[in-house]
Amino acid sequence: MKNKITCLIDDDKLSIRLMSMLISKNKFCEEIISFSNPQVALDILKENCNDPQKLPDVILLDLNMPILDGWQFLDEFILLPLKKDISIFIVTSSIDPSDIEMAKKYDMVKSYIMKPITAKKLEAASELIGITN
């Protein structure tokens, strides 16, 4: 599998900028799309649910966000009639064990990654979903 599109969902614009730079430098994907508002990300996914070419292969999702938190995003995401399997990685500063356990309840969540994201953590994520460069 080749990761073409990675979607970043985080309300912290600096986190998005830093993750984007790291992802590009490590050739994790061909294209990065980012959203600081998870509701907008859901709306775009909903619009494109029948077109696998426009859907991301991977979503890096923050948990603690206003408007819609990561858990609410996941609850809405599982209702989407997507024509593609999308791997989600929770990328958060939360070290709460209940958050880590909760993440295991969502089949599409491949891993729980503690911020800051590093090249080593990206490589581990790549291996989890079988990305080849």
C-alpha positions in Angstrom: 0.0 0.0 0.0 1.1 3.5 -0.7 -0.2 6.3 1.5 -1.3 9.0 -1.0 -3.3 11.3 1.2 -2.9 12.0 5.0 -5.5 14.1 6.8 -4.5 16.0 9.9 -7.2 17.1 12.3 -6.0 19.2 15.2 -7.2 22.6 16.5 -3.6 23.7 17.2 -2.2 25.2 14.0 1.4 24.9 15.2 0.9 21.2 15.7 -0.5 20.9 12.2 2.5 22.9 10.8 5.1 20.7 12.7 3.4 17.4 11.8 3.1 18.5 8.1 6.8 19.3 8.0 7.8 16.0 9.6 5.4 14.0 7.3 6.8 15.7 4.2 10.4 15.3 5.3 9.9 11.6 6.0 7.9 11.0 2.8 5.0 9.5 4.8 2.5 10.4 2.0 2.2 12.3 -1.3 -0.4 14.9 -0.1 -1.4 16.4 3.2 -4.8 18.0 3.9 -5.4 19.6 7.3 -8.3 20.8 9.3 -8.4 22.8 12.5 -12.1 22.2 12.8 -13.1 18.5 12.9 -16.7 19.2 11.8 -15.4 20.6 8.5 -13.3 17.5 8.1 -16.4 15.3 8.6 -18.3 17.4 6.1 -15.6 17.0 3.5 -15.4 13.2 4.2 -19.2 13.0 3.8 -19.1 14.9 0.5 -16.5 12.6 -0.9 -17.6 9.3 0.7 -18.3 7.7 -2.8 -15.0 8.8 -4.4 -12.1 6.8 -2.9 -9.6 9.0 -4.9 -10.6 12.0 -2.8 -10.6 10.2 0.5 -7.5 10.1 2.7 -5.7 6.8 3.4 -4.7 8.0 6.9 -6.1 10.4 9.4 -4.0 11.8 12.3 -6.6 12.9 14.9 -6.2 15.0 18.0 -8.6 14.3 20.9 -8.9 17.5 22.8 -10.6 20.0 20.5 -13.4 22.5 20.8 -16.6 22.2 18.8 -16.2 18.5 18.3 -13.6 16.4 20.2 -11.8 13.4 18.8 -14.3 10.9 20.3 -17.3 12.8 18.8 -15.5 12.8 15.5 -14.9 9.0 15.7 -18.6 8.4 16.6 -19.7 10.4 13.5 -17.0 8.9 11.3 -18.2 5.3 11.8 -21.6 6.3 10.5 -20.2 7.5 7.2 -20.8 5.2 4.2 -17.2 5.4 3.0 -16.0 3.5 -0.1 -12.5 3.1 1.3 -10.9 1.9 4.5 -9.2 4.7 6.3 -6.6 4.1 9.1 -6.9 6.5 12.0 -4.1 7.3 14.4 -4.9 9.3 17.5 -2.2 11.9 18.1 -2.7 13.6 21.4 -1.0 15.0 24.5 -3.4 13.0 26.7 -1.8 10.4 28.8 -5.1 9.4 30.5 -5.2 5.6 30.6 -9.0 5.7 30.0 -8.4 7.5 26.7 -5.9 4.8 25.6 -8.5 2.1 26.5 -11.3 4.0 24.7 -9.2 4.2 21.5 -9.1 0.3 21.4 -12.9 0.2 21.0 -12.7 1.8 17.5 -11.6 -0.7 14.8 -10.3 1.9 12.5 -8.0 3.3 15.1 -4.6 1.7 14.5 -2.6 3.3 17.3 -2.5 5.9 20.0 0.5 8.2 19.5 1.7 10.6 22.2 2.6 14.1 21.1 5.0 15.2 19.9 5.0 13.0 16.8 8.5 12.0 15.7 10.1 10.3 12.7 10.3 7.0 14.7 6.6 7.2 15.6 5.7 7.9 11.9 7.8 4.9 10.9 5.9 2.7 13.4 2.6 4.0 12.0 3.8 3.2 8.5 4.6 -0.4 9.5 1.2 -0.8 11.2 -0.6 -0.1 7.9 1.9 -1.6 5.6 3.0 1.5 3.8 5.8 1.1 1.3 7.9 4.0 0.0 
